[in-house]
Amino acid sequence: MKITRVTAYQLDMPLTEPYFLSGGRLRFEKLDSTFVRIETDEGLIGWGEGCPWGHTYLPAHGPGIRAGLEILAPALIGLDPRGLDHINRVMDVQLPGHPYVKSPLDLACWDILGQAAGMPLWQLFGGASATPVEVNSSISTGTPDQMIALIRKASQKGYRTHSAKIGGTDTALDIARIGAISAALPSGENVTFDVNRAWSPGTAIQVLNSTNTRDWVEQPCQTLEQCAHVAARVHNPIMLDECLHTFDDHLEAWKTRGCEGVKVKPNRVGGLTRARQIRDFGISVGWQMHIEDVGGSALADTVAIHLAASTPDENRLASWLCHYHLAIDPVPGQGARNVNGVATPPSTSGLGVVPDFNILGDPVAVFGG
């Protein structure tokens, strides 16, 4: 089997309402998503999606994906998409770094591999069944009352785990947010306080040691070193996210005891090949993991849910679904969706999601015959 053509589509996906994080310093109103379609000489077609969460959240942006495809896609023509390790080695030679550019190509190849094997991705990743995965809400930064109202709204949709965005220079407000939200949570629900790297180490230690809650705290500071410094001085378990881009970053996080868990996001680390490697490492060292994606439609969400569903219960935390923030759905009625607080991956072979061409529109680039 050989790759014969790679086609890219660009789609602006507005959010249903503006979204704030990192103490309100980062604002998002729409996402720039790139959909990749890989065709083969045996008629199998795979899909992938690369969708940064804006251009201020990570060192990634939508136009960068499409620029990178100009370099990577021609190098994949004629290769067997089922040889995932070789595909990734070729991409690493052609374009060192830039994992977010490689991700949609890697995802599309996994889709083809699953179809060729007649197996859904969750089964290729070692899962025994299409396990329903708990999903978590994502609560925009605001006053304590505003955030509690958003949590209650999410609870009505079945969410039992919430990611509350806090952080900034107003330590008293963050202490108030943490205390009020923890006290207002109904029985059976839990929260992670996601700082999105907005605190200095001193602020993190001051805030967390001024509260009585012992909930997860995610990415309190900018760097791994700063987060590890905080982890050694507070009682809250620390979750790492934005500072982890490579397997070596995750290894260093474990060596420095910088966290008790991580977020595994295929589009951040270069696709499913690298995400699975990191997931397996996390299982071996006893981490708990949120397996979700950086952003995107239900296609990108479904990719992550396949990997999450194949992860042991004791290592798997809830997964965020980006698509419920979006005002547009390019894969209507397909993929892993929130049903009473859980999302279940498809059991059809491969990814099990195909975008609607009427929504995607015309291609922005075509490589190969």
C-alpha positions as CSV (number, residue, x, y, z in Angstrom):
1,M,0.0,0.0,0.0
2,K,1.3,3.5,-0.9
3,I,0.2,7.0,-0.2
4,T,-0.8,8.6,-3.5
5,R,-2.3,12.0,-2.5
6,V,-2.5,14.3,0.5
7,T,-5.2,17.0,0.5
8,A,-5.5,19.8,3.1
9,Y,-8.6,21.8,4.0
10,Q,-8.8,24.9,6.2
11,L,-11.8,25.7,8.3
12,D,-12.5,28.6,10.7
13,M,-14.5,27.3,13.7
14,P,-16.0,30.1,15.8
15,L,-16.6,29.5,19.5
16,T,-20.2,29.8,20.7
17,E,-18.9,32.5,23.1
18,P,-15.6,34.1,23.9
19,Y,-13.3,32.0,26.2
20,F,-10.8,33.3,28.7
21,L,-8.0,31.4,30.5
22,S,-4.7,32.1,32.3
23,G,-6.3,34.6,34.6
24,G,-8.1,36.3,31.7
25,R,-5.0,37.3,29.9
26,L,-5.7,35.0,27.0
27,R,-9.0,35.4,25.0
28,F,-10.2,33.1,22.2
29,E,-13.1,33.6,19.8
30,K,-12.4,31.2,17.0
31,L,-10.2,28.3,16.0
32,D,-8.2,27.8,12.8
33,S,-8.4,24.1,11.9
34,T,-6.6,22.1,9.2
35,F,-8.1,18.8,8.0
36,V,-5.8,16.4,6.2
37,R,-7.0,13.6,3.9
38,I,-4.6,10.9,2.8
39,E,-5.4,8.6,-0.1
40,T,-3.8,5.3,-1.0
41,D,-3.4,3.2,-4.1
42,E,-5.6,0.5,-2.5
43,G,-8.6,2.9,-2.1
44,L,-8.3,3.4,1.7
45,I,-8.6,7.0,2.9
46,G,-7.5,8.4,6.2
47,W,-8.4,11.7,8.0
48,G,-6.6,13.8,10.5
49,E,-7.1,17.2,12.1
50,G,-4.7,19.8,13.4
51,C,-6.3,22.6,15.4
52,P,-4.2,24.8,17.8
53,W,-6.1,26.5,20.6
54,G,-5.5,29.9,19.0
55,H,-2.0,31.2,18.6
56,T,-1.2,32.3,22.1
57,Y,-1.8,29.1,24.0
58,L,1.2,27.0,22.7
59,P,4.0,27.6,20.1
60,A,1.6,26.5,17.4
61,H,-0.7,28.3,14.9
62,G,-3.0,27.3,12.1
63,P,-1.1,28.8,9.2
64,G,2.0,27.0,10.5
65,I,0.4,23.6,10.0
66,R,-0.3,24.4,6.4
67,A,3.2,25.8,5.8
68,G,4.7,22.7,7.3
69,L,2.5,20.4,5.1
70,E,4.2,22.0,2.1
71,I,7.4,20.4,3.3
72,L,6.2,17.1,4.8
73,A,3.4,15.9,2.5
74,P,5.5,15.5,-0.7
75,A,8.0,13.4,1.4
76,L,5.2,10.9,2.3
77,I,4.0,10.3,-1.3
78,G,4.9,6.7,-2.2
79,L,5.4,5.5,1.4
80,D,3.3,2.8,3.1
81,P,1.0,4.7,5.7
82,R,0.9,1.6,7.9
83,G,4.6,1.9,8.8
84,L,3.9,4.5,11.4
85,D,7.4,4.6,13.0
86,H,9.0,5.0,9.5
87,I,6.5,7.7,8.6
88,N,7.5,9.6,11.8
89,R,11.2,9.2,11.1
90,V,10.8,10.6,7.6
91,M,8.9,13.6,9.0
92,D,11.5,14.2,11.7
93,V,14.3,14.2,9.0
94,Q,12.4,16.5,6.7
95,L,11.3,19.0,9.5
96,P,12.9,18.7,12.9
97,G,10.5,19.7,15.7
98,H,7.1,21.3,14.9
99,P,5.1,18.3,16.3
100,Y,1.8,20.1,15.8
101,V,2.4,20.1,12.0
102,K,3.1,16.3,12.0
103,S,0.1,15.4,14.0
104,P,-2.7,15.4,11.4
105,L,-0.6,13.4,9.0
106,D,0.2,10.8,11.7
107,L,-3.5,10.6,12.7
108,A,-4.6,10.0,9.1
109,C,-2.1,7.2,8.8
110,W,-3.4,5.6,11.9
111,D,-6.9,5.8,10.5
112,I,-5.7,3.9,7.4
113,L,-3.9,1.3,9.5
114,G,-7.1,0.6,11.5
115,Q,-9.2,0.3,8.3
116,A,-6.6,-2.1,6.8
117,A,-6.6,-4.2,9.9
118,G,-10.3,-4.1,10.2
119,M,-10.0,-2.8,13.8
120,P,-11.0,0.4,15.6
121,L,-8.2,2.5,16.9
122,W,-9.0,1.7,20.5
123,Q,-8.4,-1.9,19.8
124,L,-5.1,-1.2,18.0
125,F,-4.0,0.7,21.2
126,G,-4.6,-2.4,23.3
127,G,-8.2,-1.9,24.5
128,A,-10.5,-4.8,25.2
129,S,-13.7,-2.9,24.4
130,A,-15.1,0.5,23.4
131,T,-14.9,1.8,27.0
132,P,-17.1,4.8,27.8
133,V,-14.7,7.7,28.9
134,E,-15.8,10.2,31.5
135,V,-15.7,13.7,30.0
136,N,-14.9,17.0,31.8
137,S,-16.2,20.5,31.3
138,S,-14.0,23.5,30.8
139,I,-14.9,26.5,32.9
140,S,-13.8,30.0,31.6
141,T,-12.2,32.4,34.1
142,G,-14.6,34.7,35.9
143,T,-15.8,35.7,39.3
144,P,-16.5,32.9,41.8
145,D,-20.2,33.3,41.2
146,Q,-19.8,33.3,37.4
147,M,-17.7,30.2,37.4
148,I,-20.0,28.3,39.8
149,A,-22.9,29.2,37.5
150,L,-21.0,27.7,34.5
151,I,-20.2,24.5,36.5
152,R,-23.9,24.1,37.4
153,K,-24.8,24.5,33.7
154,A,-22.2,21.9,32.8
155,S,-23.6,19.5,35.5
156,Q,-27.0,19.7,33.9
157,K,-25.4,18.3,30.7
158,G,-23.9,15.3,32.6
159,Y,-20.5,16.6,33.4
160,R,-19.2,15.4,36.8
161,T,-15.6,16.6,36.4
162,H,-14.8,20.2,35.8
163,S,-11.6,22.1,34.8
164,A,-11.9,25.6,36.3
165,K,-9.6,28.2,34.8
166,I,-7.9,30.4,37.4
167,G,-4.6,32.3,37.7
168,G,-3.3,35.9,37.6
169,T,-1.8,38.5,39.9
170,D,-4.8,38.8,42.2
171,T,-4.0,36.2,44.8
172,A,-7.0,37.0,47.0
173,L,-9.4,36.5,44.1
174,D,-7.8,33.1,43.2
175,I,-8.0,32.0,46.8
176,A,-11.7,33.0,46.8
177,R,-12.3,31.2,43.5
178,I,-10.8,28.0,44.8
179,G,-12.6,28.1,48.1
180,A,-16.0,29.0,46.6
181,I,-15.9,26.5,43.8
182,S,-14.7,23.6,46.0
183,A,-17.5,24.4,48.6
184,A,-20.2,24.6,45.9
185,L,-19.4,21.3,44.1
186,P,-22.3,18.8,44.5
187,S,-21.5,15.4,46.0
188,G,-19.9,13.1,43.4
189,E,-18.4,15.9,41.3
190,N,-14.8,17.1,41.3
191,V,-12.7,19.9,40.0
192,T,-9.2,20.6,38.7
193,F,-7.9,24.2,39.0
194,D,-6.2,25.0,35.7
195,V,-3.8,27.9,36.0
196,N,-2.5,27.7,32.4
197,R,1.0,28.8,33.6
198,A,-0.2,32.2,34.9
199,W,1.5,32.1,38.3
200,S,5.0,32.7,39.4
201,P,6.3,30.0,41.8
202,G,5.9,32.3,44.8
203,T,2.3,33.1,43.9
204,A,1.5,29.5,43.4
205,I,2.9,28.5,46.8
206,Q,1.1,31.4,48.5
207,V,-2.3,30.7,47.0
208,L,-2.2,26.9,47.4
209,N,-1.0,26.9,50.9
210,S,-3.7,29.4,51.8
211,T,-6.5,27.0,50.9
212,N,-7.8,23.9,52.6
213,T,-8.7,22.1,49.3
214,R,-6.6,19.3,48.0
215,D,-7.9,19.3,44.4
216,W,-5.7,18.8,41.4
217,V,-3.8,21.9,40.2
218,E,-2.8,22.1,36.6
219,Q,0.3,23.8,35.1
220,P,0.7,26.4,37.9
221,C,3.8,28.0,36.3
222,Q,5.5,28.5,32.9
223,T,8.3,25.9,33.1
224,L,8.7,22.3,34.3
225,E,11.4,23.5,36.7
226,Q,9.1,26.0,38.2
227,C,6.2,23.6,38.5
228,A,8.5,21.0,40.2
229,H,9.6,23.6,42.7
230,V,5.9,24.3,43.6
231,A,5.0,20.5,43.7
232,A,7.6,20.0,46.4
233,R,6.1,22.7,48.6
234,V,2.3,22.3,48.4
235,H,-0.2,19.6,49.3
236,N,-2.2,19.6,46.1
237,P,-1.4,17.0,43.4
238,I,0.1,18.8,40.4
239,M,-0.9,18.0,36.8
240,L,1.4,19.1,33.9
241,D,0.3,20.2,30.4
242,E,1.7,23.0,28.4
243,C,5.4,22.5,29.3
244,L,5.4,18.9,27.9
245,H,6.1,18.6,24.2
246,T,8.4,15.6,23.8
247,F,8.9,12.2,25.4
248,D,12.1,13.6,27.0
249,D,10.0,16.3,28.7
250,H,7.8,13.7,30.2
251,L,10.8,11.7,31.3
252,E,12.2,14.8,33.0
253,A,8.9,15.5,34.7
254,W,9.0,12.0,36.2
255,K,12.7,12.3,37.2
256,T,12.2,15.6,38.9
257,R,9.0,14.5,40.6
258,G,7.3,17.5,39.1
259,C,3.8,16.0,39.0
260,E,1.5,13.2,39.8
261,G,-0.2,13.3,36.4
262,V,-0.1,14.8,32.9
263,K,-2.4,15.7,30.1
264,V,-1.6,13.7,26.9
265,K,-2.7,15.7,23.8
266,P,-1.9,14.1,20.4
267,N,-1.8,17.4,18.5
268,R,0.7,18.8,21.0
269,V,3.2,15.9,21.0
270,G,3.1,15.1,17.3
271,G,0.2,12.6,16.8
272,L,-1.0,9.3,18.1
273,T,2.4,7.5,17.6
274,R,4.1,9.8,20.2
275,A,0.9,10.1,22.4
276,R,0.7,6.4,22.7
277,Q,4.4,6.1,23.7
278,I,3.8,8.8,26.4
279,R,0.6,7.2,27.6
280,D,2.4,3.8,28.0
281,F,5.2,5.5,29.9
282,G,2.6,7.2,32.2
283,I,1.1,3.8,32.9
284,S,4.5,2.4,33.8
285,V,5.3,5.1,36.3
286,G,1.8,5.3,37.8
287,W,0.6,8.6,36.5
288,Q,-3.0,9.6,36.2
289,M,-3.7,11.1,32.8
290,H,-6.3,13.3,31.0
291,I,-6.1,12.1,27.4
292,E,-7.7,14.8,25.2
293,D,-6.7,17.1,22.4
294,V,-5.6,20.7,22.2
295,G,-8.6,21.8,20.2
296,G,-10.7,20.9,17.2
297,S,-13.9,19.3,16.0
298,A,-15.4,16.0,17.1
299,L,-12.8,14.4,14.7
300,A,-9.9,15.5,16.9
301,D,-11.9,14.7,20.1
302,T,-12.6,11.2,18.8
303,V,-8.9,10.5,18.2
304,A,-8.2,11.2,21.8
305,I,-11.1,9.2,23.1
306,H,-9.9,6.1,21.2
307,L,-6.6,6.4,23.1
308,A,-8.3,7.2,26.4
309,A,-10.7,4.2,26.1
310,S,-7.7,1.8,25.8
311,T,-6.1,3.2,28.9
312,P,-6.5,1.3,32.3
313,D,-9.1,2.8,34.6
314,E,-6.6,3.5,37.3
315,N,-4.5,5.7,35.0
316,R,-7.4,7.4,33.1
317,L,-8.9,10.7,34.2
318,A,-11.7,12.5,32.4
319,S,-11.2,13.8,28.8
320,W,-12.2,17.3,27.6
321,L,-14.3,17.6,24.4
322,C,-13.5,20.8,22.5
323,H,-16.3,20.4,20.0
324,Y,-19.0,21.4,22.5
325,H,-17.5,24.9,22.5
326,L,-17.9,25.3,18.7
327,A,-20.6,27.0,16.7
328,I,-19.9,24.7,13.7
329,D,-19.8,20.9,13.3
330,P,-17.9,19.6,10.3
331,V,-18.5,15.9,11.2
332,P,-22.2,16.1,12.1
333,G,-23.6,13.2,14.1
334,Q,-20.3,11.3,14.2
335,G,-17.6,10.4,16.6
336,A,-17.4,10.5,20.4
337,R,-20.0,12.8,21.9
338,N,-21.0,13.6,25.5
339,V,-23.9,11.3,26.5
340,N,-24.8,11.8,30.2
341,G,-21.2,12.6,31.1
342,V,-19.3,10.0,29.1
343,A,-18.1,9.7,25.5
344,T,-17.7,6.3,23.7
345,P,-15.4,5.8,20.7
346,P,-16.7,4.3,17.5
347,S,-16.3,0.6,16.9
348,T,-16.0,0.8,13.2
349,S,-12.5,0.2,11.7
350,G,-10.0,3.0,11.9
351,L,-11.0,6.4,13.4
352,G,-14.7,6.1,12.4
353,V,-15.2,9.8,11.5
354,V,-15.3,11.4,8.0
355,P,-15.8,15.2,7.5
356,D,-18.6,16.6,5.4
357,F,-17.1,18.1,2.2
358,N,-20.0,20.6,2.0
359,I,-18.8,22.1,5.3
360,L,-15.1,21.8,4.6
361,G,-15.3,23.5,1.2
362,D,-12.6,23.5,-1.4
363,P,-9.0,22.2,-0.6
364,V,-6.3,24.7,0.1
365,A,-3.5,22.4,-1.0
366,V,-3.2,19.1,-2.9
367,F,0.0,17.0,-3.0
368,G,0.6,14.0,-5.2
369,G,-1.3,12.7,-8.2
